[in-house]
Amino acid sequence: MRPRTRRRVPLDEVGDDPDYRFTLANERTFLAWIRTSLAMLAGGVAVVTVLPDFGPDGSKHVLGVVLMAFAAVLAGASYFRWEKSERAMREGKPLPPTSMTRLVATGVAVIAAVVVVLVAIGS
C-alpha cells in the first residue's frame, strides 16, 4: 500500500481573493528577485566569457559558475517566496518571514570579498 501524500491545494482554491493591490505588489517583489537573479546569471556568464584570466588558474570559471548557481537558487527561492506570501494573504495570515534578503546580501558580500582577493593575488 502506497503512503498517502497530501495534495497541495492550488492558490485559486485557497481562502479569499486578496486586495488586488497586494497581489500586484507581491508579483512586483517576485519580479524584482527574478531581475536580481538574471543580473547574477549575466554576471556569471560575463565573468566566464568576457573577463581576462585573473588570480589562480581556473578561478574565473569557478567564480562564474558560483554566480550562475547562486542565480538559479535565487530564482527558485523567489517563486516559493511569492507562493507562500500569496497563500498567506489569501488565508488572512501574517506574511511569512524571509531569509532571502540575508542570503542575497551575504552571498554578494562573500563573492565581492573573493573577487577582491583574487584580483589582489593576480596583480
C-alpha positions as CSV (number, residue, x, y, z in Angstrom):
1,M,0.0,0.0,0.0
2,R,1.4,3.4,-1.0
3,P,1.6,6.1,1.6
4,R,-0.9,8.8,1.1
5,T,0.6,12.2,0.0
6,R,-1.1,15.5,0.7
7,R,-2.0,17.3,-2.4
8,R,-1.1,21.0,-2.4
9,V,-4.2,23.0,-2.8
10,P,-4.0,25.3,-5.9
11,L,-3.9,29.0,-5.0
12,D,-7.2,29.8,-6.6
13,E,-8.9,27.3,-4.3
14,V,-7.4,28.8,-1.1
15,G,-9.1,31.4,1.1
16,D,-10.4,34.6,-0.5
17,D,-9.0,36.8,-3.2
18,P,-6.9,39.5,-1.5
19,D,-7.0,43.1,-2.5
20,Y,-5.5,43.2,-6.0
21,R,-3.0,45.9,-5.0
22,F,-1.4,43.4,-2.5
23,T,-1.3,40.7,-5.1
24,L,0.3,43.0,-7.6
25,A,2.8,44.2,-5.0
26,N,3.7,40.6,-4.3
27,E,4.2,40.0,-8.0
28,R,6.4,43.0,-8.4
29,T,8.5,41.8,-5.5
30,F,8.8,38.4,-7.2
31,L,9.9,40.1,-10.4
32,A,12.5,42.1,-8.6
33,W,14.0,38.9,-7.2
34,I,13.9,37.4,-10.8
35,R,15.7,40.5,-12.1
36,T,18.3,40.2,-9.4
37,S,18.7,36.5,-10.4
38,L,19.1,37.4,-14.1
39,A,21.7,40.0,-13.2
40,M,23.7,37.4,-11.3
41,L,23.3,35.0,-14.2
42,A,24.5,37.6,-16.7
43,G,27.4,38.5,-14.4
44,G,28.4,34.8,-14.2
45,V,28.3,34.4,-18.0
46,A,30.3,37.7,-18.4
47,V,33.0,36.5,-15.9
48,V,33.5,33.3,-17.8
49,T,33.3,34.6,-21.3
50,V,34.5,38.3,-21.3
51,L,36.9,38.8,-18.4
52,P,40.6,38.1,-18.9
53,D,42.2,35.5,-16.6
54,F,43.0,36.7,-13.2
55,G,44.1,35.1,-10.0
56,P,44.9,31.4,-9.9
57,D,44.2,29.2,-12.9
58,G,40.5,28.4,-13.3
59,S,39.4,31.0,-10.7
60,K,37.3,33.0,-13.2
61,H,35.4,29.8,-14.2
62,V,34.8,28.9,-10.5
63,L,33.6,32.4,-9.8
64,G,31.3,32.4,-12.9
65,V,29.8,29.0,-12.0
66,V,29.2,30.2,-8.4
67,L,27.4,33.3,-9.7
68,M,25.3,31.2,-12.1
69,A,24.4,28.6,-9.4
70,F,23.5,31.4,-7.0
71,A,21.2,32.9,-9.7
72,A,19.5,29.5,-10.1
73,V,18.9,29.1,-6.3
74,L,17.6,32.7,-6.0
75,A,15.2,32.2,-9.0
76,G,13.8,29.1,-7.4
77,A,13.5,30.5,-3.9
78,S,11.8,33.6,-5.3
79,Y,8.9,31.5,-6.7
80,F,8.4,29.7,-3.4
81,R,8.5,33.1,-1.5
82,W,5.9,34.5,-3.9
83,E,3.6,31.5,-3.4
84,K,4.0,31.5,0.4
85,S,3.1,35.2,0.5
86,E,0.2,34.8,-1.8
87,R,-1.2,31.9,0.2
88,A,-0.8,33.8,3.4
89,M,-2.7,36.8,2.0
90,R,-5.5,34.6,0.7
91,E,-5.8,33.0,4.1
92,G,-5.7,36.3,6.0
93,K,-2.5,35.2,7.9
94,P,0.6,37.3,8.6
95,L,3.2,37.3,5.8
96,P,5.9,34.6,6.4
97,P,9.4,35.8,7.3
98,T,12.1,35.5,4.7
99,S,15.8,34.9,4.8
100,M,16.2,35.8,1.2
101,T,17.4,39.3,1.8
102,R,20.1,38.0,4.2
103,L,21.0,35.3,1.8
104,V,21.5,37.7,-1.1
105,A,23.3,40.3,1.0
106,T,25.7,37.7,2.4
107,G,26.2,36.0,-0.9
108,V,27.1,39.2,-2.7
109,A,29.4,40.3,0.1
110,V,31.2,36.9,0.1
111,I,31.5,36.9,-3.7
112,A,32.8,40.5,-3.6
113,A,35.4,39.6,-1.0
114,V,36.5,36.6,-3.0
115,V,36.9,38.8,-6.1
116,V,38.9,41.4,-4.2
117,V,41.3,38.6,-3.0
118,L,41.5,37.1,-6.5
119,V,42.3,40.4,-8.1
120,A,44.9,41.2,-5.4
121,I,46.5,37.8,-5.9
122,G,46.5,38.2,-9.7
123,S,48.1,41.6,-9.6
